[in-house]
Amino acid sequence: MEKYRFDGRVAVVTGAGRGIGRAYAHLLGGLGARVVVNDLGGSIAGAGADATPAQIVAQEIVDAGGVAVADVSDISTVAGGRRVIETAVEHFGRIDVVVNNAGNVRFGGLPDVDADNIDSHLAVHVMGAFHTSRAAWPHMLEQNYGRIVITTSIGMFGLPDNLGYATAKAAVIGMANSMTLSAGEHDIKINVIAPNAMTRMGGAPSDGMDQVRKGRDEPKSDMDPALVAPMVGYLAHEACEVSGQTYLAGAGRFAHLFLGATEGYLHPDPHHATIADVVDNLPQIENRSDYYIPDSLMDCVTHYMAHR
């Protein structure tokens, strides 16, 4: 029997009608959580709506002996993000876990990508995670407990034509860091997951990911979305004691992704530093043999200005 269960907990999983979100919902539901399966049912680009995917997954969980309800709220809106949390509270009396998995992708890069492309990604990935988390926050504060998982992607490291997607996926890491500081001493943990799996968003060679795969077909067994779920299960569990961290998961590997700063070069007379000083000392500035990992703005400033 699985050691880490979710009996008595209530979880919302967005984008849970297919792929990775479905795997999360099944894991949580199979381990005793009461699950709100949220999915607008739109296209990969975020257009349209269809209640069927959320309904099917909720029924799958129920058929397997779990407890779940479907929700088709559009979490990219304030009302939709609030509504999915209200659904959890109305049906199950509380909200303990929010897994922000809903996403969209519209490929485009400079010079042709337009502002609408960027806005469409920010609306789902960033604002969607914000709306649900903000709606759940008062409940989590009152009960002094909550787990929030936000989805980033290695896509933030960029492709020639994923500017909007990369921008949004990088933004949520800053969001999670700031939320962690807002939580203070409360037992509310906010972390970020970067999944590695084949889904409809990242599965077909025609969707832009052929730039990564270079025409190779990845074995489905190795890239099954279910292989991401154990890490999310940990981040959603009361045993999770970390917050403001980012993890990669999939294909049997789990890793920690972090942003660090080198110790750099310190000019002996700061007021007389020149461009030539920067160029001449660039190897030391970029030397990664010694670095630190800031856990807040003030921590970064304190470390960076330690010589003053």
C-alpha positions in Angstrom: 0.0 0.0 0.0 1.2 3.5 -0.8 2.7 5.2 2.3 1.6 8.7 1.3 -2.1 9.0 1.0 -4.5 11.9 0.7 -7.4 10.7 2.8 -9.5 13.7 4.0 -7.8 16.1 1.5 -9.5 17.9 -1.3 -7.6 18.7 -4.5 -8.3 20.8 -7.6 -6.4 19.8 -10.7 -6.7 22.2 -13.7 -6.2 20.9 -17.2 -7.1 17.5 -15.9 -9.1 16.2 -18.8 -6.2 14.8 -20.7 -2.5 13.9 -20.5 -0.5 15.0 -17.5 -3.3 16.6 -15.6 -5.4 13.4 -16.0 -2.4 11.5 -14.5 -2.3 13.8 -11.5 -6.0 13.6 -10.9 -5.9 9.8 -11.1 -3.0 9.6 -8.7 -4.6 11.9 -6.1 -8.0 10.3 -6.5 -6.5 6.8 -6.2 -4.8 7.8 -3.0 -7.9 9.0 -1.2 -8.2 12.7 -2.2 -11.5 14.1 -3.3 -10.8 15.6 -6.7 -12.2 18.5 -8.7 -11.3 17.6 -12.3 -11.1 21.0 -14.1 -10.8 21.3 -17.8 -12.3 23.8 -20.2 -11.9 21.3 -23.0 -10.4 23.7 -25.5 -7.9 23.2 -28.3 -4.1 23.1 -27.8 -4.2 26.8 -28.7 -6.8 27.5 -26.1 -9.8 27.9 -28.4 -13.3 26.5 -27.8 -14.7 24.4 -25.0 -15.9 20.9 -24.4 -17.2 19.5 -21.1 -16.5 15.9 -22.2 -12.8 15.5 -21.2 -13.4 16.6 -17.6 -16.5 14.5 -17.2 -14.8 11.4 -18.5 -11.8 11.7 -16.1 -14.1 12.4 -13.2 -16.1 9.3 -14.0 -12.9 7.2 -14.4 -11.9 8.2 -10.9 -15.4 7.3 -9.5 -15.4 4.0 -11.4 -12.1 3.2 -9.8 -13.6 3.7 -6.3 -12.6 7.3 -5.8 -14.5 10.6 -5.4 -14.4 13.3 -8.1 -16.5 15.9 -9.8 -16.0 17.6 -13.1 -15.6 21.4 -13.5 -15.4 23.3 -16.8 -14.5 26.8 -15.5 -12.2 28.9 -17.5 -9.4 29.5 -15.1 -7.9 32.2 -17.3 -10.6 34.5 -15.9 -11.1 35.8 -12.4 -14.6 34.4 -12.2 -13.4 31.0 -13.5 -10.5 30.7 -11.1 -12.8 31.5 -8.2 -15.5 29.2 -9.4 -13.3 26.1 -9.5 -12.3 26.6 -5.9 -15.9 27.2 -5.0 -16.8 23.9 -6.6 -14.3 22.2 -4.3 -15.7 23.9 -1.2 -19.3 23.4 -2.1 -18.9 19.7 -2.9 -16.3 18.7 -0.3 -16.2 21.4 2.3 -12.6 22.5 1.9 -9.6 23.0 -0.4 -6.2 21.6 0.4 -4.4 21.2 -2.9 -4.3 23.2 -6.1 -2.4 21.7 -9.0 -2.2 24.4 -11.7 -1.6 22.3 -14.9 -3.9 24.0 -17.5 -1.9 25.3 -20.5 -2.0 26.3 -24.1 0.6 26.8 -26.8 0.6 28.9 -30.0 3.9 28.7 -31.7 5.4 32.0 -32.9 8.7 33.8 -32.8 10.3 37.1 -33.8 9.7 39.0 -36.0 6.3 37.6 -36.7 4.9 36.8 -33.2 2.4 39.4 -32.1 1.2 40.7 -28.7 -2.0 38.6 -28.9 0.2 35.4 -28.9 2.0 36.6 -25.7 -1.2 37.6 -24.0 -2.9 34.3 -24.7 -0.1 32.4 -23.0 0.1 34.7 -20.0 -3.7 34.4 -19.6 -3.7 30.7 -19.1 -0.3 29.8 -17.6 0.3 32.8 -15.4 -3.1 34.4 -14.7 -4.8 31.0 -14.6 -2.4 29.9 -11.8 -2.8 33.2 -10.1 -6.6 33.2 -10.1 -7.0 29.7 -8.6 -4.2 30.3 -6.1 -5.6 33.6 -5.0 -9.1 32.1 -4.6 -7.8 29.2 -2.5 -5.5 31.4 -0.4 -8.0 32.6 2.2 -9.2 29.0 2.8 -5.6 27.8 3.2 -4.7 30.6 5.6 -7.8 29.9 7.7 -6.9 26.2 8.0 -3.2 26.9 8.2 -2.6 24.3 5.5 -2.3 24.2 1.7 -0.2 22.9 -1.2 0.0 24.7 -4.5 1.8 23.2 -7.5 2.4 25.4 -10.6 3.5 24.1 -13.9 6.5 25.4 -15.7 8.4 23.8 -18.6 11.8 23.3 -20.0 10.3 25.2 -22.8 11.3 28.3 -20.9 14.8 27.7 -22.2 13.5 28.5 -25.6 12.9 27.4 -29.1 13.0 29.7 -32.2 9.2 29.8 -32.3 7.9 29.5 -28.7 8.4 33.0 -27.4 5.0 33.3 -25.7 5.1 29.9 -24.1 8.7 30.4 -22.9 7.8 33.8 -21.4 4.8 32.5 -19.5 6.6 29.4 -18.2 9.5 31.5 -16.9 7.1 33.9 -15.2 5.5 31.3 -12.9 8.8 30.6 -11.2 8.9 34.2 -9.9 5.2 33.8 -9.0 5.9 30.8 -6.8 8.9 32.4 -5.1 6.8 35.5 -4.2 3.9 33.3 -3.0 6.2 31.4 -0.8 7.3 34.5 1.0 3.7 35.6 1.3 2.9 32.3 3.1 5.4 33.2 5.8 5.1 30.8 8.7 1.9 29.3 7.5 2.0 25.6 6.4 1.3 26.6 2.8 3.9 25.3 0.4 4.1 26.5 -3.2 6.3 24.7 -5.7 6.8 24.3 -9.4 6.9 21.3 -11.7 8.5 21.0 -15.1 7.0 17.8 -16.6 8.8 15.7 -19.3 6.2 13.6 -21.1 4.4 13.1 -24.4 1.0 14.7 -24.5 -1.1 16.2 -27.2 0.6 19.5 -26.5 4.0 18.1 -26.9 3.5 14.8 -28.8 3.1 15.3 -32.5 6.1 16.2 -34.7 4.0 18.8 -36.4 3.5 20.8 -33.2 6.9 22.3 -33.1 8.5 19.8 -30.7 10.2 18.1 -33.7 12.9 20.7 -33.1 13.6 18.9 -29.8 13.1 15.3 -31.0 14.8 15.8 -34.4 12.4 13.4 -36.0 12.8 10.6 -33.4 9.8 8.9 -31.9 10.1 8.8 -28.1 8.9 5.5 -26.6 5.5 6.1 -25.1 6.3 3.8 -22.1 9.2 6.1 -21.1 7.4 9.3 -21.7 4.0 8.3 -20.1 2.5 11.3 -18.2 2.0 9.0 -15.3 5.7 9.0 -14.7 5.6 12.7 -13.8 2.9 12.2 -11.2 4.9 10.9 -8.2 6.8 14.2 -7.9 3.6 16.2 -8.0 2.1 13.7 -5.5 5.0 14.6 -3.1 4.6 18.4 -3.7 0.9 18.1 -3.0 1.3 16.0 0.1 1.5 17.1 3.7 5.0 15.5 3.9 6.3 18.2 1.5 8.4 20.6 3.5 10.0 22.6 0.7 8.6 25.7 -0.9 9.5 28.0 -3.7 11.4 25.2 -5.5 11.3 23.9 -9.0 11.6 20.2 -10.0 11.8 18.3 -13.2 10.1 15.0 -13.5 9.4 12.3 -16.2 10.8 9.2 -17.8 11.9 7.8 -14.5 14.1 10.8 -13.6 13.5 13.5 -11.0 15.7 16.6 -10.7 16.0 20.0 -9.0 16.1 23.0 -11.2 17.4 26.3 -9.7 18.6 29.7 -10.6 22.0 30.7 -9.2 24.4 33.6 -9.3 28.2 33.5 -9.6 30.4 35.3 -7.2 31.7 37.3 -10.1 34.4 39.9 -10.3 34.8 42.7 -7.7 36.5 45.9 -9.0 38.9 47.4 -6.4 37.5 50.9 -7.2 33.9 50.7 -8.3 33.6 54.3 -9.3 36.3 53.9 -11.9 35.1 50.6 -13.5 35.1 50.7 -17.3 33.8 48.6 -20.1 37.3 47.2 -20.6 37.2 46.0 -17.0 34.1 44.0 -17.8 35.5 42.5 -20.9 38.9 41.7 -19.3 37.2 39.9 -16.4 34.3 38.2 -18.2 35.8 34.7 -17.5 35.7 35.4 -13.8 32.2 37.0 -14.0 30.9 33.9 -15.7 32.9 31.4 -13.6 30.4 28.9 -12.2 32.8 27.1 -9.9 31.4 29.2 -7.0 27.8 30.3 -6.9 24.9 31.0 -4.6 21.2 30.3 -4.9 19.1 33.3 -3.7 15.8 32.4 -1.9 14.4 36.0 -2.0 15.1 39.4 -3.4 16.7 40.5 0.0 18.8 37.4 0.2 20.1 38.1 -3.3 20.9 41.7 -2.5 22.5 40.8 0.8 24.8 38.3 -0.8 25.6 40.5 -3.8 26.4 43.5 -1.6 28.3 41.5 1.1 31.5 43.4 0.2 30.0 46.8 1.3 
